[in-house]
Amino acid sequence: MVAEEKKKEKEVKVRDLERMTVKELRMVAAESTDLVGVHAMKKAELLAAIKEVEGIKEEKAPKEEVEKTGITVKQLKTKIVELKGRRAEAREAKDKRMTDILRRRINRAKKRMRKLSQA
């Protein structure tokens, strides 16, 4: 029972750490840990260092999952340009079905690009 409570506390702390700003993370790192050079660290570095000191296992970041697909933002942009060209051709041919399909593909590619650039 006590172990479950400690596990829940750690989960809450991890969520809180993820939501904190860089300034707040620096304060936490400076006060509760013996980390050196916290003011030069970026948010990702601070999170990793604090989690390591606290003994919290770090989950894989979404960025690593996106990189496994092997597609870059530049490749997505060129794909979108190509899809837009095909959509223009479909419009000229008055092919409504293909226009809708290409519109959805373009939207999906844009969404993937936004996710990729956020991660």
Backbone as JSON, one array per atom type, in Angstrom:
{
  "sequence": "MVAEEKKKEKEVKVRDLERMTVKELRMVAAESTDLVGVHAMKKAELLAAIKEVEGIKEEKAPKEEVEKTGITVKQLKTKIVELKGRRAEAREAKDKRMTDILRRRINRAKKRMRKLSQA",
  "N": [[0.82, -1.19, 0.0], [1.92, 1.23, 0.8], [3.93, 1.43, -1.08], [2.49, 1.77, -3.42], [1.4, 4.31, -3.02], [3.73, 5.88, -3.01], [4.54, 5.48, -5.62], [2.46, 6.72, -7.02], [2.84, 9.35, -6.15], [5.31, 9.91, -7.35], [4.55, 9.79, -10.05], [2.81, 11.97, -10.18], [4.64, 13.98, -9.6], [6.32, 13.8, -11.82], [4.59, 14.61, -13.87], [4.11, 17.2, -13.0], [6.68, 18.26, -13.22], [7.03, 18.21, -15.98], [5.29, 20.18, -16.78], [6.32, 22.49, -15.74], [7.99, 25.68, -16.03], [11.13, 26.77, -17.47], [12.47, 28.44, -15.69], [11.26, 27.73, -13.24], [12.02, 25.05, -13.12], [14.78, 25.34, -12.88], [14.93, 26.51, -10.38], [13.95, 24.41, -8.78], [15.9, 22.48, -9.31], [18.16, 23.75, -8.28], [17.52, 24.05, -5.57], [16.67, 21.48, -4.52], [18.46, 19.57, -5.42], [21.91, 18.58, -6.01], [22.92, 19.59, -8.32], [25.13, 20.95, -10.76], [25.64, 23.88, -12.64], [23.06, 24.52, -13.5], [21.9, 26.8, -14.52], [22.79, 27.1, -17.07], [21.61, 25.13, -18.45], [19.2, 23.7, -20.72], [15.61, 23.22, -21.02], [14.97, 20.49, -21.57], [17.35, 19.26, -20.82], [17.44, 19.94, -18.12], [15.13, 18.61, -17.16], [15.86, 15.93, -17.63], [18.14, 15.72, -15.98], [17.09, 16.27, -13.4], [15.23, 14.2, -13.16], [16.96, 12.05, -13.21], [18.44, 12.42, -10.84], [16.39, 12.25, -8.96], [15.64, 9.66, -9.35], [13.75, 8.86, -11.16], [12.35, 7.09, -13.81], [12.93, 7.84, -17.14], [10.68, 8.39, -19.73], [10.45, 7.58, -23.24], [10.86, 10.24, -25.47], [8.44, 11.93, -27.55], [9.64, 12.83, -29.85], [11.67, 11.06, -30.51], [10.2, 8.87, -31.34], [9.02, 9.86, -33.65], [11.24, 10.26, -35.25], [11.88, 7.68, -35.96], [10.31, 7.1, -38.1], [11.66, 8.16, -40.19], [11.37, 10.38, -41.82], [11.75, 13.74, -42.8], [11.16, 17.24, -42.05], [11.65, 18.77, -44.28], [11.36, 16.89, -46.34], [8.66, 16.34, -46.04], [7.57, 18.82, -46.71], [8.24, 19.01, -49.44], [6.73, 16.89, -50.35], [4.15, 17.84, -49.84], [4.03, 20.01, -51.6], [4.15, 18.63, -54.01], [1.78, 17.12, -53.82], [-0.07, 19.21, -53.82], [0.23, 20.14, -56.43], [-0.71, 17.91, -57.86], [-3.32, 17.99, -56.92], [-4.24, 20.36, -58.06], [-4.19, 19.62, -60.76], [-6.18, 17.66, -60.68], [-8.36, 19.23, -60.07], [-8.56, 20.77, -62.4], [-9.26, 18.77, -64.15], [-11.71, 18.31, -63.22], [-12.22, 16.33, -61.34], [-13.72, 15.46, -58.7], [-13.65, 13.53, -56.65], [-10.94, 12.67, -56.51], [-9.79, 15.12, -55.93], [-10.76, 15.59, -53.33], [-9.53, 13.42, -52.01], [-6.82, 14.05, -52.28], [-6.79, 16.51, -50.95], [-7.26, 15.68, -48.3], [-4.94, 14.15, -47.9], [-3.0, 16.13, -48.07], [-3.67, 17.65, -45.82], [-3.18, 15.76, -43.79], [-0.44, 15.43, -44.11], [0.45, 17.99, -43.45], [-0.29, 18.04, -40.77], [1.36, 16.01, -39.74], [3.79, 17.27, -40.18], [3.63, 19.45, -38.46], [3.59, 18.1, -35.97], [6.07, 16.89, -36.08], [7.78, 19.1, -36.09], [7.24, 20.17, -33.6], [8.15, 18.26, -31.8]],
  "CA": [[0.0, 0.0, 0.0], [2.81, 2.38, 0.87], [4.65, 1.49, -2.35], [1.57, 2.33, -4.42], [1.3, 5.76, -2.77], [4.97, 6.5, -3.46], [4.53, 5.44, -7.08], [1.53, 7.77, -7.46], [3.49, 10.64, -5.89], [6.32, 10.11, -8.38], [3.85, 10.09, -11.3], [2.34, 13.35, -10.07], [5.81, 14.85, -9.67], [6.79, 13.8, -13.2], [3.67, 15.47, -14.62], [4.37, 18.58, -12.58], [7.97, 18.67, -13.79], [6.85, 18.44, -17.42], [4.52, 21.42, -16.97], [7.03, 23.64, -15.2], [8.79, 26.49, -16.94], [12.57, 26.6, -17.28], [12.84, 29.13, -14.45], [10.83, 26.91, -12.11], [12.88, 23.86, -13.08], [16.09, 25.75, -12.36], [14.78, 26.69, -8.93], [13.84, 23.07, -8.19], [17.21, 21.83, -9.41], [19.11, 24.42, -7.39], [17.13, 23.84, -4.17], [16.52, 20.11, -4.04], [19.52, 18.66, -5.88], [23.27, 19.11, -5.98], [23.33, 19.76, -9.72], [25.99, 22.09, -11.04], [25.45, 24.44, -13.97], [21.65, 24.47, -13.88], [21.49, 28.01, -15.23], [23.19, 26.99, -18.47], [20.89, 24.01, -19.05], [17.91, 23.92, -21.36], [14.52, 22.54, -20.32], [15.11, 19.04, -21.72], [18.5, 18.84, -20.01], [17.04, 20.06, -16.71], [14.21, 17.52, -16.85], [16.62, 14.68, -17.58], [19.01, 15.74, -14.81], [16.27, 16.18, -12.19], [14.68, 12.84, -13.11], [18.06, 11.14, -12.87], [18.75, 12.59, -9.41], [15.24, 11.77, -8.18], [15.46, 8.24, -9.58], [12.55, 8.68, -11.97], [12.69, 6.59, -15.13], [12.49, 8.78, -18.18], [10.03, 7.75, -20.85], [10.95, 8.06, -24.52], [10.21, 11.45, -25.94], [7.74, 11.74, -28.82], [10.54, 13.16, -30.96], [12.38, 9.85, -30.89], [9.26, 8.04, -32.08], [8.83, 10.47, -34.96], [12.46, 10.07, -36.02], [11.9, 6.31, -36.45], [9.65, 7.06, -39.4], [12.7, 8.48, -41.14], [10.97, 11.47, -42.72], [12.1, 15.04, -42.24], [10.25, 18.34, -42.37], [11.93, 19.16, -45.66], [10.73, 15.89, -47.2], [7.21, 16.55, -45.97], [7.24, 20.03, -47.47], [8.28, 18.69, -50.87], [5.58, 16.02, -50.62], [2.96, 18.7, -49.85], [4.07, 20.76, -52.86], [3.8, 17.67, -55.07], [0.35, 16.82, -53.68], [-0.83, 20.4, -54.26], [0.26, 20.13, -57.89], [-1.65, 16.87, -58.3], [-4.68, 18.45, -56.63], [-4.58, 21.36, -59.08], [-4.51, 18.86, -61.97], [-7.47, 17.0, -60.48], [-9.39, 20.28, -60.17], [-8.71, 21.11, -63.8], [-9.96, 17.65, -64.78], [-13.0, 18.27, -62.54], [-12.31, 15.05, -60.64], [-14.02, 15.84, -57.31], [-13.23, 12.46, -55.74], [-9.48, 12.75, -56.36], [-9.5, 16.39, -55.26], [-10.99, 15.37, -51.9], [-8.5, 12.52, -51.49], [-5.57, 14.81, -52.19], [-6.96, 17.51, -49.89], [-7.05, 14.99, -47.03], [-3.52, 13.78, -47.82], [-2.26, 17.36, -47.78], [-3.94, 18.0, -44.42], [-2.46, 14.81, -42.95], [0.99, 15.74, -44.2], [0.67, 19.21, -42.66], [-0.4, 17.66, -39.36], [2.6, 15.3, -39.41], [4.87, 18.23, -40.16], [3.52, 20.21, -37.2], [4.01, 17.23, -34.89], [7.51, 16.67, -36.22], [8.5, 20.3, -35.71], [7.04, 20.37, -32.16], [8.93, 17.3, -31.03]],
  "C": [[0.87, 1.26, 0.0], [3.56, 2.54, -0.46], [3.78, 2.11, -3.44], [1.45, 3.85, -4.27], [2.56, 6.48, -3.26], [5.02, 6.55, -4.98], [3.62, 6.54, -7.63], [2.14, 9.16, -7.26], [4.54, 10.94, -6.96], [5.67, 10.47, -9.72], [3.35, 11.53, -11.31], [3.51, 14.31, -10.22], [6.33, 14.94, -11.1], [5.9, 14.71, -14.04], [3.91, 16.94, -14.27], [5.67, 19.1, -13.19], [7.81, 19.01, -15.28], [6.16, 19.78, -17.68], [5.25, 22.67, -16.51], [7.79, 24.4, -16.28], [10.27, 26.26, -16.62], [13.01, 27.26, -15.98], [12.47, 28.3, -13.23], [11.69, 25.66, -11.98], [14.26, 24.19, -12.53], [16.03, 25.92, -10.85], [14.72, 25.34, -8.23], [15.2, 22.38, -8.19], [18.21, 22.43, -8.44], [18.8, 24.12, -5.92], [17.23, 22.39, -3.74], [17.63, 19.16, -4.48], [20.87, 19.36, -5.8], [23.81, 19.3, -7.4], [24.14, 21.04, -9.89], [25.7, 22.56, -12.46], [24.01, 24.44, -14.43], [21.22, 25.69, -14.69], [21.87, 27.98, -16.71], [22.39, 25.91, -19.2], [19.59, 24.45, -19.7], [16.88, 23.05, -20.66], [14.68, 21.02, -20.4], [16.26, 18.51, -20.85], [18.16, 18.89, -18.53], [16.13, 18.91, -16.3], [14.96, 16.2, -16.69], [17.48, 14.61, -16.32], [18.21, 15.57, -13.51], [15.71, 14.77, -12.05], [15.75, 11.83, -12.72], [18.39, 11.21, -11.39], [17.63, 12.02, -8.55], [15.0, 10.27, -8.34], [14.19, 7.93, -10.36], [12.97, 8.19, -13.34], [12.1, 7.52, -16.17], [11.89, 7.99, -19.34], [10.59, 8.32, -22.14], [10.15, 9.27, -24.95], [9.5, 11.18, -27.26], [8.63, 12.0, -30.02], [11.26, 11.91, -31.44], [11.48, 8.93, -31.69], [9.09, 8.56, -33.49], [10.06, 10.23, -35.83], [12.55, 8.66, -36.58], [11.24, 6.2, -37.81], [10.63, 7.42, -40.5], [12.34, 9.59, -42.12], [11.26, 12.79, -42.03], [11.07, 16.08, -42.65], [10.43, 18.74, -43.83], [11.27, 18.18, -46.64], [9.22, 16.04, -47.21], [6.79, 17.77, -46.78], [7.25, 19.75, -48.97], [7.12, 17.79, -51.26], [4.3, 16.85, -50.71], [2.9, 19.48, -51.15], [3.64, 19.85, -54.01], [2.3, 17.33, -55.02], [-0.52, 17.99, -54.12], [-0.87, 20.49, -55.77], [-0.71, 19.11, -58.46], [-3.09, 17.28, -58.05], [-5.14, 19.48, -57.66], [-4.94, 20.67, -60.4], [-5.88, 18.2, -61.86], [-8.61, 18.02, -60.56], [-9.65, 20.66, -61.62], [-9.48, 20.03, -64.55], [-11.36, 17.48, -64.19], [-13.29, 16.9, -61.91], [-12.48, 15.33, -59.14], [-13.52, 14.8, -56.32], [-11.72, 12.55, -55.47], [-9.07, 14.04, -55.66], [-9.68, 16.25, -53.75], [-9.92, 14.48, -51.29], [-7.19, 13.27, -51.29], [-5.63, 15.88, -51.12], [-6.69, 16.87, -48.53], [-5.58, 14.59, -46.84], [-2.66, 14.99, -47.47], [-2.44, 17.74, -46.31], [-3.21, 17.06, -43.47], [-0.96, 15.1, -42.95], [1.33, 16.99, -43.4], [0.64, 18.89, -41.17], [0.87, 16.93, -38.91], [3.77, 16.26, -39.3], [4.84, 19.07, -38.87], [3.98, 19.38, -36.02], [5.52, 17.04, -34.9], [8.28, 17.9, -35.75], [8.33, 20.62, -34.22], [7.98, 19.48, -31.35], [10.39, 17.57, -31.04]]
}
